[in-house]
Amino acid sequence: MSRLSVGKVDPAIRDAEAALEISTRVGDARGAVMAASALAQIALWQGKTNRVIELCEQAPTGAEFESAFAPDLRGQVHLFHALALADSDRFDEAETISRTLRRVCETIVRGLLPHAHYERGARLYRAGAFDEARADLEAGFAVAVDQGPAASGRPLVCAYLLRLAVHAEDIALGERMHELLSSDLAAKVVAYHERSQCRWALAAYEQWRGDDATAADHLTRSVRLVPGFLGNISVLGLVAPDGIKQLVAAGDTRAAEEVAEQIEQQADRLPRAPSARGLKLRCRGLATSDGVLVREAIEGYRGSPKRLDLAVVLEEAGGLTGGRDGATMLDEAAELFTQMGASRDVRRIEAILRTLGVRRSGKGQRARPSIGWDSLTPTEVTVVDLLCEGLTNRQVGERLFISTRTVDSHVSHVFRKLGVSSRTELVSMAVARREQFREGAQ
């Protein structure tokens, strides 16, 4: 990777391919994993998702490592594998690899744990499971704090927590994550390939707080893509549309169309991923203000597990379409955001609907309460049930295939929502509630 660090990409690829061939031939599993990790990382940066998956599936990550003179990079291989599967809309497979990644991190490469939580949290965020995403990301943040200010992966964890804070209008969380991200960028400790996501998150916060000029600067800088190193399609799917909208608003339609063209090149590499096709149409439509293309993008996202993206493109298409059809799309977007607990997004769409002379019917799913038993997510309810069985947080994590830190985060949320301060108090309250239900059923 020393060649790559000084910009010599092609020689770095040739060296890694040669190392992979030699290590495989002589049976050096550690060396093969190191070479596969290097090649997978480059391929991920280049947007060659299928190549990443191929390399990771062939890497001998399950073999015994004999020599100890070189680092163990099995965790990195699993990380790149999970990210690439998510790019391909294969979320269930990504979850399986993510569990393996976490086990490897907890036993072998603990320094990669914040990245493991980032990978799962970001995927859950795209799926619209905001509460579950926040629990995993908070767990990753806690690990990063324990590891110190230089912990790898902390900026990405902070970026997604900041976006969640904006969606939910959580001022305290937003201010803390904004301060950390801003200081990290100012200190130039954020890796190059992480900066676009950090600026994308900071832009959302600045828009929320009313600083449109700073938000515009972050968005414009987030889409300064390097030809040949555009990044993986999932990151582009978040950053590029917002950046394109900012460029169009600033009157730089040529730059917006150039970004859209680069996105099309990446999307064409994933013909079987519905969200990639949706992203391609969406970016082209946003760059040219073509509502027809953005509406066509909706069907791509409907075939994808990325429910957040579907909600956002419905809002974009509804705004460009207008009239009764546009109002229908906006209403569906508001319903999806309601299910996610994205109060700011719901209020924004309701304001747009009012300009069209439309009021939401309120017949859809109501927003989950913020306190009380009805405020608990399905996962939080399951965690409470397992605690009532006498399981420890570690045992709950093993049962649910999540980390102990994530369980800690879920328990913390339950305490806050129910107004309790101890496990004993929680279990007593849960048992009393069950008894009430039994008596009511008799």
C-alpha positions in Angstrom: 0.0 0.0 0.0 3.0 2.3 0.1 2.7 2.9 -3.6 -0.9 3.8 -3.2 -0.2 6.3 -0.5 1.8 8.4 -3.0 -0.7 8.1 -5.8 0.8 5.2 -7.8 -2.4 3.3 -8.2 -1.6 1.0 -11.1 1.8 -0.2 -9.7 0.1 -0.8 -6.3 -2.5 -3.0 -8.0 0.2 -4.9 -9.9 2.2 -5.5 -6.7 -0.9 -6.6 -4.7 -2.0 -9.0 -7.5 1.4 -10.5 -7.6 1.5 -10.9 -3.8 -2.0 -12.5 -4.0 -0.9 -15.0 -6.6 2.4 -16.0 -4.8 0.7 -16.2 -1.4 -2.1 -18.4 -2.8 0.4 -20.7 -4.5 2.6 -21.2 -1.5 -0.3 -21.5 1.0 0.4 -18.3 2.9 -3.2 -17.4 4.1 -2.1 -14.3 6.0 -0.3 -13.0 2.9 -3.2 -13.8 0.7 -5.6 -11.9 3.0 -3.3 -8.9 3.1 -3.1 -8.8 -0.7 -6.9 -9.3 -1.1 -7.6 -6.6 1.4 -5.4 -4.1 -0.5 -7.0 -4.9 -3.8 -10.5 -4.8 -2.3 -9.9 -1.4 -0.8 -8.7 0.0 -4.1 -11.6 -1.6 -6.0 -14.1 -0.2 -3.4 -12.7 3.4 -3.9 -12.9 2.9 -7.6 -16.5 1.8 -7.4 -15.8 -1.7 -8.7 -18.3 -3.4 -6.4 -18.4 -6.8 -8.0 -14.6 -7.1 -8.0 -14.7 -6.3 -4.2 -17.1 -9.1 -3.6 -15.1 -11.6 -5.7 -11.9 -10.8 -3.9 -13.5 -11.0 -0.4 -15.3 -14.3 -1.2 -12.0 -15.9 -2.4 -9.8 -14.6 0.5 -8.9 -17.4 2.9 -10.3 -15.6 6.0 -11.3 -18.8 7.7 -7.8 -20.3 7.5 -5.3 -20.6 10.4 -2.6 -18.0 10.2 0.8 -19.5 10.8 3.2 -16.5 10.6 2.8 -13.6 12.9 5.2 -11.1 11.4 2.5 -9.3 9.4 -0.8 -7.8 10.5 -4.1 -9.7 10.5 -6.4 -8.0 8.0 -9.3 -10.4 8.1 -11.4 -7.6 9.6 -10.7 -5.3 6.7 -11.7 -8.0 4.2 -15.0 -8.5 6.0 -15.6 -4.8 6.2 -15.1 -4.2 2.5 -17.2 -7.3 1.8 -20.2 -6.0 3.8 -19.9 -2.5 2.3 -19.9 -4.0 -1.2 -22.9 -6.2 -0.6 -24.8 -3.2 0.7 -23.9 -1.4 -2.5 -25.5 -4.2 -4.4 -28.7 -4.0 -2.3 -27.9 -7.4 -0.7 -28.6 -6.2 2.8 -29.4 -9.7 4.3 -26.0 -11.0 3.1 -24.3 -7.9 4.3 -25.8 -8.5 7.8 -24.4 -12.0 7.9 -20.9 -10.7 7.0 -21.3 -7.9 9.4 -21.8 -10.4 12.3 -18.6 -12.1 11.3 -16.8 -8.8 11.1 -17.9 -7.9 14.6 -16.7 -11.2 16.0 -13.3 -10.8 14.4 -13.0 -7.2 15.7 -14.0 -8.2 19.2 -11.4 -11.0 19.4 -8.6 -10.0 17.0 -8.7 -6.4 15.6 -10.4 -4.2 18.2 -9.2 -1.1 16.5 -11.6 -1.8 13.6 -14.7 -1.9 15.9 -15.9 1.7 15.3 -15.8 0.8 11.5 -17.8 -2.3 12.2 -20.5 -0.3 14.0 -20.4 2.4 11.3 -21.0 -0.2 8.6 -24.0 -1.7 10.3 -25.3 1.7 11.5 -25.1 3.3 8.0 -26.8 0.3 6.4 -29.7 0.5 9.0 -29.9 4.2 8.3 -30.4 3.6 4.6 -33.0 1.0 5.4 -34.9 3.7 7.4 -34.5 1.8 10.7 -33.3 5.0 12.5 -33.7 3.7 16.1 -31.7 0.6 15.4 -29.1 2.6 13.4 -28.7 5.0 16.3 -28.1 2.2 18.8 -25.3 0.7 16.7 -23.7 4.1 15.9 -23.8 5.1 19.6 -22.1 1.9 20.4 -19.4 2.6 17.8 -19.0 6.1 19.3 -18.5 4.7 22.8 -15.8 2.3 21.5 -14.1 5.2 19.7 -14.1 7.3 22.9 -12.5 4.4 24.8 -9.9 4.1 22.0 -8.9 7.8 22.2 -9.2 10.8 19.9 -7.3 9.2 17.1 -9.7 6.2 16.8 -10.2 5.0 13.3 -13.7 5.4 12.0 -14.9 7.9 14.6 -15.6 10.7 12.0 -17.9 8.3 10.0 -19.8 7.3 13.2 -20.2 11.0 14.1 -21.4 11.9 10.6 -24.3 9.4 10.7 -25.2 10.3 14.3 -25.3 13.9 13.2 -27.7 13.1 10.3 -29.9 11.1 12.6 -30.0 14.1 15.0 -31.1 16.4 12.2 -33.9 14.0 11.1 -35.2 13.7 14.7 -34.4 17.4 15.6 -32.3 16.2 18.5 -30.4 19.4 19.4 -28.1 18.0 22.1 -26.9 15.1 19.9 -26.6 17.4 16.9 -24.5 20.0 18.7 -22.1 17.4 20.1 -21.6 15.6 16.8 -21.3 18.9 14.9 -18.5 20.1 17.3 -16.6 16.9 17.0 -16.8 16.7 13.2 -16.0 20.3 12.6 -12.9 20.0 14.8 -11.8 16.8 13.1 -12.0 18.4 9.7 -10.2 21.6 10.9 -7.5 19.4 12.4 -7.2 17.5 9.1 -7.5 14.1 10.8 -10.4 12.9 8.6 -9.3 10.4 5.9 -9.7 11.7 2.4 -12.3 9.0 1.5 -14.4 9.9 4.6 -14.6 13.7 4.0 -17.5 13.7 1.6 -19.8 11.9 4.1 -18.7 14.2 6.9 -19.4 17.3 4.8 -22.7 15.9 3.7 -23.7 15.5 7.3 -22.4 18.9 8.4 -24.4 20.5 5.5 -27.6 19.0 6.8 -26.9 20.4 10.3 -26.1 23.9 9.0 -29.3 23.9 6.9 -31.3 22.9 10.0 -29.7 25.7 12.0 -30.3 28.2 9.3 -26.7 28.8 8.0 -27.4 28.2 4.3 -24.1 29.6 3.1 -22.0 27.2 5.2 -24.3 24.3 4.2 -23.8 25.3 0.5 -20.0 25.3 0.9 -20.1 21.8 2.5 -22.3 20.4 -0.2 -20.3 21.8 -3.1 -17.0 20.4 -1.6 -18.6 17.0 -0.9 -19.0 16.4 -4.7 -15.5 17.3 -5.8 -15.0 13.8 -7.1 -11.7 12.4 -8.3 -11.9 10.6 -11.7 -11.1 6.9 -11.1 -11.7 7.2 -7.4 -15.4 8.2 -7.1 -16.1 5.9 -4.2 -18.6 3.2 -3.5 -22.1 3.7 -4.9 -23.8 3.7 -1.4 -21.8 6.8 -0.4 -22.4 8.4 -3.7 -26.1 7.7 -3.4 -26.2 9.8 -0.3 -23.8 12.6 -1.2 -24.3 13.2 -4.9 -28.0 14.0 -5.1 -27.7 16.7 -2.4 -24.5 18.1 -4.1 -26.2 18.2 -7.5 -29.2 20.1 -6.1 -26.8 22.6 -4.5 -24.9 23.1 -7.8 -28.2 23.6 -9.7 -29.4 26.1 -7.1 -26.1 28.0 -7.5 -26.7 28.1 -11.3 -23.7 25.8 -12.1 -25.7 23.3 -14.1 -22.7 22.2 -16.1 -20.9 21.0 -12.9 -24.2 19.3 -11.8 -24.4 17.4 -15.1 -20.7 16.4 -14.9 -21.3 14.9 -11.5 -24.4 13.1 -12.8 -22.3 11.7 -15.7 -19.8 10.3 -13.2 -22.5 8.7 -11.1 -23.9 7.0 -14.3 -20.5 5.4 -14.9 -20.5 3.9 -11.4 -24.2 2.9 -11.5 -23.7 1.1 -14.8 -21.3 -1.3 -13.1 -24.2 -2.6 -11.0 -27.0 -3.5 -13.5 -28.6 -5.9 -11.0 -28.9 -3.4 -8.2 -32.2 -1.6 -8.4 -31.0 1.4 -6.3 -28.1 1.9 -8.7 -30.5 2.3 -11.6 -32.6 4.6 -9.5 -29.6 6.7 -8.5 -28.6 7.1 -12.2 -32.0 8.4 -13.3 -32.3 10.5 -10.1 -29.0 12.3 -10.5 -29.6 13.0 -14.2 -33.1 14.2 -13.5 -32.0 16.5 -10.7 -29.1 17.9 -12.8 -31.5 18.8 -15.6 -34.6 19.5 -13.5 -36.4 16.7 -15.4 -39.2 15.5 -13.2 -39.9 12.6 -15.5 -36.5 11.0 -14.9 -36.8 11.5 -11.1 -40.2 9.8 -11.2 -38.8 6.9 -13.1 -36.1 6.6 -10.4 -38.8 5.9 -7.9 -39.3 2.3 -9.2 -35.6 1.6 -8.9 -35.7 2.5 -5.2 -38.9 0.5 -4.6 -37.0 -2.6 -5.5 -34.2 -1.8 -3.1 -34.0 -2.2 0.8 -33.0 1.5 0.9 -36.3 2.9 2.3 -34.7 6.3 3.2 -33.6 6.8 -0.4 -37.1 6.0 -1.6 -38.6 8.5 0.8 -36.2 11.2 -0.4 -36.7 10.6 -4.1 -40.5 10.6 -3.6 -40.2 14.1 -2.0 -37.9 15.2 -4.9 -40.2 13.8 -7.6 -43.3 15.3 -5.9 -41.7 18.7 -5.7 -40.8 18.6 -9.4 -44.1 17.2 -10.5 -46.6 19.4 -8.5 -50.3 19.1 -8.7 -52.3 16.2 -7.5 -49.7 13.6 -8.7 -47.0 15.5 -6.9 -49.1 15.7 -3.7 -49.6 11.9 -3.8 -45.8 11.3 -3.9 -45.2 13.9 -1.2 -47.8 12.2 1.0 -46.2 8.8 0.6 -42.8 10.3 1.4 -44.2 11.9 4.6 -45.7 8.5 5.6 -42.3 6.8 5.2 -40.6 9.6 7.2 -43.2 9.3 9.9 -42.5 5.5 10.2 -38.8 6.4 10.6 -39.3 9.0 13.3 -37.9 11.7 11.0 -40.0 14.6 12.4 -38.1 17.4 10.6 -38.6 15.7 7.2 -42.3 15.3 7.9 -42.8 18.9 8.9 -40.9 20.0 5.8 -43.1 18.0 3.5 -46.3 19.1 5.2 -45.2 22.7 4.6 -44.8 21.9 0.9 -48.2 20.2 0.7 -49.8 23.3 2.3 -48.5 25.4 -0.6 -50.3 23.0 -2.9 -53.5 23.5 -0.9 -53.3 19.9 0.4 -53.6 18.7 4.0 -52.4 15.3 5.0 -55.3 13.0 5.8 -53.6 11.5 8.9 -54.9 8.1 8.0 -51.4 6.6 7.8 -49.2 5.2 10.6 -48.9 7.6 13.5 -45.5 8.7 14.7 -44.3 6.5 17.6 -44.6 8.3 21.0 -41.3 9.5 22.5 -42.0 8.1 26.0 -43.8 5.1 27.5 -44.1 1.5 26.5 -45.5 2.3 23.1 -42.4 4.3 22.3 -40.2 1.2 22.4 -39.0 -0.2 19.1 -39.4 -4.0 18.4 -35.8 -4.6 19.2 -36.1 -2.7 22.5 -39.1 -4.8 23.4 -37.1 -7.9 22.7 -34.2 -6.7 24.8 -36.6 -6.0 27.7 -38.1 -9.5 27.4 -34.6 -11.1 27.5 -33.5 -9.0 30.5 -36.6 -10.3 32.3 -35.4 -13.8 31.6 -32.3 -12.9 33.6 -29.8 -12.6 30.7 -26.9 -10.2 30.9 -26.3 -7.6 28.2 -23.6 -9.8 26.7 -25.9 -12.8 26.6 -28.7 -10.6 25.0 -26.2 -9.5 22.4 -25.3 -13.1 21.6 -28.9 -14.0 21.3 -29.7 -11.1 18.9 -26.4 -11.3 17.0 -25.5 -7.7 18.0 -22.6 -6.3 20.1 -22.7 -5.8 23.8 -22.2 -2.1 23.2 -25.3 -2.0 21.0 -27.3 -3.7 23.7 -26.0 -1.1 26.2 -27.3 1.6 23.9 -30.7 -0.1 23.6 -31.0 -0.4 27.4 -30.0 3.2 27.8 -32.8 4.2 25.4 -35.3 2.0 27.2 -34.4 3.6 30.6 -34.9 7.1 29.2 -38.2 6.2 27.5 -39.7 4.5 30.6 -38.2 6.8 33.2 -36.3 4.1 35.1 -32.7 4.1 36.3 -31.9 0.4 37.0 -32.4 -3.0 35.5 -34.2 -4.1 38.7 -36.7 -1.2 38.3 -37.1 -2.1 34.6 -37.8 -5.8 35.2 -40.2 -5.0 38.0 -42.1 -2.6 35.7 -42.2 -5.1 32.9 -43.4 -7.9 35.1 -46.2 -5.7 36.6 -47.3 -4.7 33.1 -47.5 -8.4 32.0 -49.6 -9.1 35.1 -52.0 -6.3 34.1 -52.4 -7.7 30.7 -53.1 -11.2 32.1 -55.8 -9.8 34.4 -57.3 -7.8 31.7 -57.5 -10.8 29.4 -59.4 -12.9 32.0 
